[in-house]
Amino acid sequence: MGDRGRALSVLIVSTLAFTVCFMVWMMFGVIGIPIRKALDLNATEFGLLTATPVLTGSLIRVPLGMWTDKFGGRIVLFILMVSCVVPIYLISQATQFWQYLVLGLFVGLAGGSFSVGTPYVARWFPRNRQGFAMGVFGAGNSGAAVNKFVAPALLVAFGWAVVPQVYAAVMLGTALLFWFGSYSEPSHRVDAKITWREQLRALKDPNVWKLCQYYSIVFGGYVAMSLWMVQYYLGEFRLDIRTAALLAACFSLPGGVLRAAGGWFSDKYGAHSVTWWVLWVSWVCLFLLSYPQTDMTIMTVNGPKSFHLGLNIWLFTILMFTLGIAWAFGKASVFKYISDEYPHNIGVISGVVGLAGGMGGFVLPIMFGALMDLTGIRSSAFMLMYGVVWVSLIWMYWTEVRGAEVMGNRSKPFQLHGKPIEVNRGNP
């Protein structure tokens, strides 16, 4: 097989492997619901249960990236997938809350597959096609939606304990398929130059903190909402679990598969423009999603009049679908920022920003549960995200938008036939 054929094969099997890993990573978003009922967990404990795999999946990203550089992505990803098989299966045998948490930490290793597959896939393609290749691989985020199709069907038909058993078999089969469908190229291996000291040194740059803030919304928020939405539909709209998971997938699916489209838009219109509009779309959607179901009675001259304010299930789902599209574009635009502003330091900065996004996916579900226990309002999760988006909009305005000149010396020069021309900025 020629280099082009091998590159295509690597891209296909790597994307499949990442999709399965992400599906497993999001598993507690569905099976956590019957586990919560069996163990009588409150909302905060449920948030901790769903978020625990996200913790290890985030923390393991940097060492996995270094091992990929040193040993090659093929062997690292294969070992990573195989090492998750037994913990996945053992979830079906657990009976106590602490057991689920410990096993969840091991299952969460699957979430680190992104930091292995991205450099592994990219190195098989020329520089002018690496963005497309990484975008296709990144669409494996749609494993969150696959989980919402597969897990509820298995749960209803056979019980929740069958889900981790089936997922363990799928993970093992996918690992073998990946091994036989992928290739190793010694010239792609490099010395592991990214160290924890370099990661920490990058945090001295305030611009890195800003990118971490953006990514904690578009990726961390995506992961958190993917874990939270099934139980939200169950409680808010009184649906059965299959219907709830199907509607929740309306958020997860576009949030994964449209990442490549977001990369194209970021290349064409710039990372700043795409991120700016992503944040505003998020602001509008989250403002509407935050409003709780409300009954009001107003005293009029003709007596009391009662009104009900709140989103019905269809408008709620449309808003979540829109939010999923926006965050798919945002995930791509943040990494476009990194490639534009840190062309010689992409590995270090992407590691820091990716870690921040993953930690957002860990912290947010716990905060969702704590707020729900504290206030008793389900939409408090959206209120929290609305506040986080506000912080990012203000930050972006003061650091980027406010300082931009529409007209002036720093404005983009006019061009004629691709060549800049001088414009008289004095009197007409």
N, C-alpha and C positions, 0 to 999 in steps of 0.2 A: 504494500500500500504506500502511495506517495505521501509527501509531507502534507499536502492539502487534505487528502483523505484521512490521514491520522489526526489532523487538527479538528476536522469535522466530527470524527468519532469521539475524540476527547471531549469536545463541547457537548455532544448529545448525552453521553453517559454521565458526565460531570453534572450537567443540569438536572438529569433524572435523580442522581444521588443527592444533590442539594435539596431537591423538592421533597424527597422521602425524609431526609434529615429534618427539614423544617416542619414537615407533617408530624413527626415524632415529637419535636420540640414543643409544639402547640397542643399535644395530646390532652393535657390536664384541663384545657379549656372546655372539653366535652365530658370526659370521664370524671372530671372533678365534681360534676354536679351530683351524680349518685353517691360519690364518695362523701361529699359534704352532707348529704341527707343521712347516710349511714352513721357518720361520726358526729352528727349534730354540730357542725362547725358554724361559727358566725362569719359575717362578711369579711372581716379582717383575716381570719384564718384561711378562708377560701382564697383570698387574694395572695396570701403567702404560699399556699399550695400550688397555685397556678404559676406563680412567679419564680419559684425555686429553681426550675431548670434553666430559666433565663440567666440566673446569676452565674452559674458555671460556664454557660455558653458564651457569656461576655468576657469573663476573666481569662478564659483559655485562649482567646483570640490572638493575643500577642505572641505567646510561646508557639502556638501552632503556625503562625506566620513565619517565625524564625526557623522552625523545623522544616517547613516547606521549602524555604530557600536553601537549606543545607542538605536535605535528603531527597527532595523532590515531592511534588504533590500527590503522585500516584500512591506511593507506599504510605504516606501520612494519612491521606483520606481513607484508604482501605482499612488501616489499623484502627482509625477513629471509629469507623462505622461498625466494625466487628466488635470492638470493645463495648459498644452500647447494647449489643444484643441481649446479653444476660440480664443487665439491670432493667431493660424494658420488660422482659418476660416476668421478672420477679415482682413487678408492680401488681400483677394479678394475684400474687400470693400474700401481699401485705395486708395487715389487719389494723394497724395502729397509725396514728397521725405522724409520729416521728419516723416510722418506717417509710411512709410515702415521701417525706421530706428528704431523707437520706438517699433513697433511690432516685428521687427527682434530681438531686445534684449530679448523679452519675449519668442519668439520661440526658441532662442538659449539655453534656459534652458534644452532642450532635449539633447543637447550635453554633459551635465553632467551625463548622464545615465551610462557612462563607470565607473565612480568612485563609483557608487552604485552597479552595477551588478558584478564587478570583485570580491570584498570581499564577496558579497552575494553568488555567485556561488561557490567560492573557499571553503567556510566553509562547504559545503555539501559533499566534497570529502576528502579522506585521503591525507596526505601530498605528497605521491609519485604519486598522480594523479591530484594534483592541477594545475600543469603546463599545462597538457593537457586540463583540464576543462577551464582554463583561456584563453588558445589559441583558443578553440572552440568559447567561448564567444566573444573574440576579433575579430573573423572573421565577426562579425556584422558590422565592418567597410565597408563591401561590400555593405551596404546600400547606399553608394555614387554611386555605379554602378547601383543599383536598381533604384535610382532616375533618372539616365540617360536613363533607358529603359521606365519607366512609364511616367514621366513628359512630354517628347516630344510627346508621343502618345496622351495624353490627350490635350496637348496644340494645336496640329494640328487639332484634331477632334472637340474640343469644345471651344477653347480659353484658354488663360493662367489663367484666374480667376477661372476656374474649378479645377485647380491643388490644390490650398490650401484647397478648399472645400472638395475634395476627400481625401486629406491627413488628414484633421481634422477628418473625419469619420473613416479612417483607424487607426489613433492614438487612438481614443476612443474604437474602436472594439478590437484593440490589447491590450489596457489597461485592458479591461474586461477579455479577454482570458488569459492574464498574471495572473490576480487576481485569477481566478478559476483553473488555472493550476499550480500555485506555492504554496509553503507552508512556514510557519513560524516556526522557531525553537528557543525557548527562550534561549537555551544554547549557541547559536551563538552570542548573544548580549554581548557586552563588553562596559566598560566605554570609552567614547570618550576622548582619551589621546592626540590626535594630536591637537595642538593649533597653532595659527598663530605665536606665539613667537618661538615655536620649528621649524616651517617652516623657519622663518627668520634666526634662529641660524644655520640651516643646510647650509645656503649660505656662511658661513665662510669657508667651505671646498672647495678648488679650484677644487677638483675632481668632486664635484656636478655640478659646472659650466660647466665642460667639458661634463658631461652626458646631461646637459640641451642643450648644443650646438648640440650634436649628435641628440637628440630627436627633436629639432627644425627643423632639416632637414628631418628625416625619417617620423615623424608624421606631424609636421607643414607644411613641404613641400608637403606632401601627401594631406592634407586638402586644401591647397592653390591651388595646381595644379588641384585638383578635381573640385574646384569652377571655375577655369580659363579656362579649356581646351575646353569646348563647344564653347564659344565665340571665342577662338583662332582658332579652326577649321573653324568656320564660316567666319572669316575675312581673314585667311591665304590661305585657299583652296577653298573658295566660295562654301561651301556645304549647303544643306538644314539642318534644325535643327535636324531632326531625324537621318540622316547619321552622322552629327557631334557628336551627343550624343552617338551614337553606337560606333564610333571610340574612343571617349573619355573614354568610359567604358573599353576599352582595357588597360587603365592605372589603373582605379579605382578598377576593379574587382580583378586582382591578388594582388594589394596592400592591399586588405582586406582579402581574403580567404586564402592566403598563410602565414598568420602570425603564425599559428600553426606549419607549416613546419619550419619556422624560429626558433621557440622555440626548436624544435627537433635538428636542426643543432647546435644551441647555446649550448645545453646540451652536444652534442657529441664532438664538436670541440672547444668550448669555446667562450665566448662573444667577447673577443678581436679579435680573428681570423675572426669571422663572420663580425663584425663591420668594421674591416680593409678592407676586400674585398668589403663590401657594399659601402664604401666610394670611393674606386677606380673604381668600376663599375659605380657609380653615376658620378664620375669625367669624365670618358670617354663619357658617354651618354650625359651629359650636355655640354661638349665641342663641340660635334657634333651638338646638338640641338641649341646651341647659335649662330651658323653661320647664318646670315640673307641671304635672297635671294639676290644674287649679279649678276649683269651683268658687264662684263669686256671687254674692247676693247684693244688689244695689236697691236702695230705697228710692222709689220714684213717686211722683204725685198720684200715680195709679196703684201704688202698692209695691211690694218687693218684686224685683225681677232677678232671676237667677241665670247665670251664664257659666259655661264650661270652656276653659282655655287649655289647650294641650295638643300635642302632635298625635295624629292618628298613625297607625302602623305603616301606611303607605308613604306618607310624607316623611316619617322618621327614616324609613329605608332609603328613600331617594336622597335625603341629606347624608346618610352614612355612605351611600354609593359615591356621591360627589366628593366627600371627604377622603374616601379611599383613593380616588383618582388623583386628587390634589397631593396626597402624601406619596403616591408612587412617583409623581413628577419631582417632588421635593427630595426624595431619597437620591435621585439621580443628580439633581442640581447641586446638592451639597458636595458630592464628590467631584462635580465639575469645578466648584470653587477651589477644592484642594488641588486639582491638577493645574488650574490657572495660576493660583497664588503660591503654590509650593511645588514647582515642577521638579526640583532636585531633592525633595524631601517627602515625596508622596507616601512612602512606606510608613515613616514615623507618624506623620500627621493623620493619615487614614486610620492607623492603629489607635491613636488617641480618640479620634472622633467616633470610630466604630465602637470602642469601649464605652464611650459616653452614651451612645444610642442604646447599646445593650443594657447598660445600667438603668437607663430610663425605662426600658421594658420590664426591668425587675422591680423598681421602686413604685412605678405608677399603679400596678394592680393592687399592691398592698395599701397604697394611699386611697385608691377607689373604695376598697373594703372598709378602711378606717373611717372615711367620710360618711359612708352609708350607715355604719353602726352609730356614728356620732349624730348625724342629722336625720336619718330615716328617709332621706330623699335619694332615689336611685339616680336621678340626673345630676347629682353632685359630682359624678365622675367627669361629666362634660363641663361643669363649672370649673373644675380644676384645670382641665386642658385649655379652656378659654382663657384663664389667667396666665397660663404658661405661654400661649400664643401672644397675648398682650405684651409680655416681657420681650419676646423676640421682635415684635413689630416696633416697639419703642427703641430697642437696641439697634435694629437695622436702620431706623430713621436717623438716629443721632450719629451713627458711624458711617453710613453710606449715602442715604438719600439726602439728608440735610446739607452735606458737603458737596453734592454734585452740582455742577453748573450746566444750566440749559444753554446759556450763551456766555462766552468768555474765553479766556486763553486756554482753559483746560477742556473746552468742549471739543467734540469730534469734528475735524476739519471737513468742509464740503469737498466732494470729489466729483470729477468729471472724467468719464471713461477710465475709472479706476485710479486717477491721479489726483492728489489733493490740490486745491486751488486756493489762492488768497482771497479773502473777503474783506472789503473796506468796512471796518466797524466804526468809522467816524461819521461825519455828516453825510447825508445822501447827496 
